[in-house]
Amino acid sequence: MLLGVNIDHIATLRQARYAADPLSPICEPDLIAAASACERAGASGITIHLRADRRHIQDRDVVRLRESINTKLNLEMGNTPEILDIALQVLPEDVCLVPENRKEITTEGGLDAAGQMRALAPTVARLQKAGIRVSLFIEPDPQQIDAAHQLGVEMIELHTGAFANATGPARREETQRLILAATHAHGLGLQVNAGHGINYVNICEIVKIPHLVELNIGHSIVSRALTTGLESAVAEMLALMRRTP
């Protein structure tokens, strides 16, 4: 199982101080250094979300990371012409299409692929024509998985937020939903990834879900890094991911 580290909230920390002066010589933390630390610790890729409101990741960050990282770049983006044009210029290895709401703190809920197929199809086609692998961030729902398959994307990323927030019987129900969804998607030939709300505690349940190829984890790793350092935080998560259930 591979680990993509989302470094959006490292940019959040930078923007809290330097949003008005992004070219300051003392601007920190540096996303390139952070990405390098993640890679040294074993991350298989770096994930960033270029949002329409540019609340954390900036256009220049996408370009700099594309030029500097040694693994792969996974660009999360809403289905908007402006961000699509940037993706086609920068050419990340992967693009994950996500829903986007300006009022949300972080991405909440999966993309309605089934209800937006007409709007998504040309975006998927343009990205794939440019050699970019496409993923859809969706709920663990058969209808959404079938829509992703019909759109011809290579991957899906199962939204694990409901699982992460659930307790007791509801947690077991959400785990079963993820298992069934992963099995269904794998049967259709889709690569199955997962992300949202995964942390150092619930990872032991996530790794039992079959067919998962890659996890994208950000907030929990960045939070742990405040006390342990980024390389240690990434290495610890990888060790938990690779522990035999």
Rosetta blueprint (number, residue, H / E / L):
1 M L
2 L E
3 L E
4 G E
5 V E
6 N E
7 I L
8 D H
9 H H
10 I H
11 A H
12 T H
13 L H
14 R H
15 Q H
16 A H
17 R H
18 Y H
19 A L
20 A L
21 D L
22 P L
23 L L
24 S L
25 P L
26 I L
27 C L
28 E L
29 P L
30 D L
31 L H
32 I H
33 A H
34 A H
35 A H
36 S H
37 A H
38 C H
39 E H
40 R H
41 A L
42 G L
43 A L
44 S L
45 G E
46 I E
47 T E
48 I E
49 H E
50 L L
51 R L
52 A L
53 D L
54 R L
55 R L
56 H L
57 I L
58 Q L
59 D H
60 R H
61 D H
62 V H
63 V H
64 R H
65 L H
66 R H
67 E H
68 S H
69 I L
70 N L
71 T L
72 K L
73 L E
74 N E
75 L E
76 E E
77 M E
78 G L
79 N L
80 T L
81 P H
82 E H
83 I H
84 L H
85 D H
86 I H
87 A H
88 L H
89 Q H
90 V H
91 L L
92 P L
93 E L
94 D E
95 V E
96 C E
97 L E
98 V L
99 P L
100 E L
101 N L
102 R L
103 K L
104 E L
105 I L
106 T L
107 T L
108 E L
109 G L
110 G L
111 L L
112 D L
113 A L
114 A L
115 G L
116 Q L
117 M H
118 R H
119 A H
120 L H
121 A H
122 P H
123 T H
124 V H
125 A H
126 R H
127 L H
128 Q H
129 K H
130 A L
131 G L
132 I L
133 R E
134 V E
135 S E
136 L E
137 F E
138 I E
139 E L
140 P L
141 D L
142 P H
143 Q H
144 Q H
145 I H
146 D H
147 A H
148 A H
149 H H
150 Q H
151 L H
152 G L
153 V L
154 E L
155 M E
156 I E
157 E E
158 L E
159 H E
160 T L
161 G H
162 A H
163 F H
164 A H
165 N H
166 A L
167 T L
168 G H
169 P H
170 A H
171 R H
172 R H
173 E H
174 E H
175 T H
176 Q H
177 R H
178 L H
179 I H
180 L H
181 A H
182 A H
183 T H
184 H H
185 A H
186 H H
187 G H
188 L L
189 G L
190 L L
191 Q E
192 V E
193 N E
194 A E
195 G E
196 H L
197 G L
198 I L
199 N L
200 Y L
201 V L
202 N L
203 I H
204 C H
205 E H
206 I H
207 V L
208 K L
209 I L
210 P L
211 H L
212 L E
213 V E
214 E E
215 L E
216 N E
217 I E
218 G L
219 H H
220 S H
221 I H
222 V H
223 S H
224 R H
225 A H
226 L H
227 T H
228 T H
229 G L
230 L H
231 E H
232 S H
233 A H
234 V H
235 A H
236 E H
237 M H
238 L H
239 A H
240 L H
241 M H
242 R L
243 R L
244 T L
245 P L
